[in-house]
Amino acid sequence: MAKKKRRRGGIRPLALIVALAVLGGVFGLGWYCGVRSTRYHGKILLVNAEHRLPADYVPEGLVNLYQMRHSFRLAKSDIYLTRETYEAAEKMFHAAEEQGMNGFYITSGYRSYERQKEVYAQSKPGEAQEPGASEHQTGLSFDVTAESSSGNFEETEQYGWLMAHAHEYGFIQRYPANKSDITGISYEPWHYRYVGVEAATRIRESGLTLEEFIEKNR
C-alpha cells in the first residue's frame, strides 16, 4: 500500500486568510476608535476643560476658507474649518446675504494644539481656553464679528440674525450668557459651533448648553 505523503509544516491557506482577516479587522477597529482617528461620525464631539483633545488631534478634511467660495469676509487668509462646517457656514451666510444681511467677518477657525498654547500664553486669565480644551482644535467652530460691531457684536443686526437663524444651518452659540457655571467659559456672542441641524434646533428650543444637551441625551 502506498504511503500517504505528509504535508509540509506551516499555516494552511484558509487558516492564513482567516488570520489575516481577523488581524485586519482588529487593526481597523483600533484605528477607527483610537484617539488618532479624527473622523467625524455624526456624534457630537464635546470639548472643554474636562473633555480634552490630545495634542496630535487634527480633524480630517480641513479647507482653507480663503480658497473657497464664500459669502462672508475673512479677517485673514489662513482660516480653516472642516469641509462640513464650511459648507454649512457658506449656506448660512449666503442666505443672510440674500436677505440683505451683510458684513459678517470670520476672524478665527481651526487652531492646532500648539497654536492654542501660544494664544493661551498671550491671553489674560479667563480669556482663552488651555490647549486641548479649546473647540477651535476641532475645526467645527469659528469666531465671527461684523463690520459695524465696534467691539460689541451682540448689539449688531448681524448678531440678531444669527440668533434667529443659526440653528437652521446646524450652528449654536456655544457659550451663551449666564451659563459660564456650566460651560466654564464666559459669554462669547461671537463663537459658533457646528452640531448639525437637528441637534442645533433641539438645543435652541430647549435653551440647554451643549454640555447639558449631551448629558440629557446619553
Summary of the structure (lengths in Angstrom):
residues: 218
radius of gyration: 23.4
end to end distance: 70.9
largest distance: 101.3
contacts: 579
relative contact order: 0.12
helix: 42%
strand: 14%
